Amino acid sequence: MSFDGMASVFERHRQVPERVAAAIRGAVLSRIPENCSRRLLDVGAGTGRIGRAFINEGDEYIGVDASMPMLREFVSGCGSLVQADAELLPFRNGTFGAVMLIQVLSGTGGWLGILREARRALAAGGPLFIGQQKTPQDGIDAKMKQCLDTILHEMGISTGANVQNRAHALEWLHRASDKSEQLIVAKWTAIRSARGFLERHVTGARFAAVPPAARAAALDRLSVWAQGHYGSLDRSFSEEHVFELHAFTF
Ligand SMILES: C[S@@+](CC[C@H](N)C(=O)[O-])C[C@H]1O[C@@H](n2cnc3c(N)ncnc32)[C@H](O)[C@@H]1O
């Protein structure tokens, strides 16, 4: 799934309150053991939505991403950014005191290669963090996403995005790690509407490989469903969102 085409709108469409990045930073730094390097690796760093908080505080932060357009949006200041595939990281074994994978795993079938590389780059005892924004299962975003997946499936379109990827990755990590911890680092109320979902998905990474005509047809069908289901595309709902981190040590 390529993020190249949505780099310029990524942070507007995937907005989280500012305190989320600070809370992730606090959780990550506080879990690096004393005897580990303070050097941090952010795999799939994207536009710096989370990484910027580390850089602004002068942390020893390195961000890696496969997408050059995403990295170009990442105004890095003094941080180091590297374009590389997460399945082939250009770092020696044990270089980092902590590695983060924030909102990366569900969009890729290559999760096992990514986890193996992240683990290889980690110093002994250093934590690996998996992070994700979670929305209520019966909320409008989750319902719209489910409906879109069904429509795409019916149209015979595969996007590579699959919530199962993340579930499989977490399962693997629970088996491979010595210790794990699940944390809710932030909670907030988000206002959502069907129209907001549709607008975000016009340029969504989920559609990167889908021909424009098929993308428009899928969104039209979703729009008709949402109009019937919610009465209006503009009806707004407030939802409780949380940002969840899993920390694993090996
Ligand atoms: C949803 S964005 C998340 C960006 C950032 N972590 C955040 O939370 O704001 C996922 C990012 O992971 C990157 N990515 C996905 N698979 C990758 C891979 N195999 N190697 C490097 N980057 C990858 C994408 O290019 C994209 O920038």
The ligand as a Gaussian input file, in Angstrom:
#p B3LYP/6-31G(d) Opt

LIG

0 1
 C       -0.207000       5.185000       8.175000
 S        1.412000       5.788000       7.863000
 C        1.969000       6.081000       9.537000
 C        3.044000       7.138000       9.632000
 C        3.486000       7.463000      11.058000
 N        4.032000       6.307000      11.739000
 C        2.319000       8.039000      11.828000
 O        1.724000       7.332000      12.658000
 O        1.982000       9.203000      11.581000
 C        2.325000       4.315000       7.444000
 C        3.728000       4.632000       6.933000
 O        4.475000       3.414000       6.878000
 C        5.247000       3.418000       5.693000
 N        5.553000       2.023000       5.331000
 C        4.665000       1.030000       5.111000
 N        5.327000      -0.105000       4.779000
 C        6.647000       0.195000       4.796000
 C        7.826000      -0.550000       4.525000
 N        7.789000      -1.845000       4.181000
 N        9.019000       0.075000       4.628000
 C        9.080000       1.389000       4.994000
 N        7.995000       2.144000       5.244000
 C        6.800000       1.557000       5.145000
 C        4.368000       4.130000       4.668000
 O        5.106000       4.650000       3.586000
 C        3.734000       5.234000       5.538000
 O        4.473000       6.417000       5.526000

